[in-house]
Amino acid sequence: MSLDAASEAPAGSSADEPASEDAGDWGDGARVRRAWSPRGFPAGLVALVAAGVAGTALYIGVTARIDRAPRWSRDLLERAQTHEWRDSAVVAAGLVTAVVGLWLIVLAVTPGRRSLLRLRSPGDGMTVYMTRRTAASFLRHTALASSGVLDARVRMGRRKAVLRVDYHFRDPDELHDELTERLEERAHALTLARVPRVDLRLQPVSGR
């Protein structure tokens, strides 16, 4: 689990007054905001590239102004003036730039941190998360505690937990009802902000 003490209260509201999101968005089917990644590495990379381009352009401009431009800068300017847009190098550079730009846009509009699931808030100004792996482990051990279950694999999502259970020597309908009840109880006990729906799939195993 992870604990984020950043305040969730909107601007203009008092500290003793819970945010409207906390009051109405918890529970089954609620709209729950995901954890946002700080994106320090992409931001630092963009800042570094922008600083390098700006510094190079400034250097070329100053040296050209005083007629002391180095040979490499003159060659660079000449290539920029003589290359056509259909040139393979220009097309490749444009494609790379477009892909990087699209990647940065996706990073800007998506929260990231897909491995974290938000829990019900323990108090004002506190945000708590549980990793998907931890939630999946709880559900897996709950399934393994039932008699006849040999193995269980869990794929944990934000809205649904898919469990594939291998079993033997049990009536499938009886086992399905038993596991569904136990897993739903466990899913509610995890205190997730959005309780995931349990999708149980039984697979009989013979010869074990």
Order of alpha helices (4+ residues) and beta strands (2+ residues): beta-alpha-alpha-alpha-alpha-beta-beta-alpha-beta-beta-alpha-beta
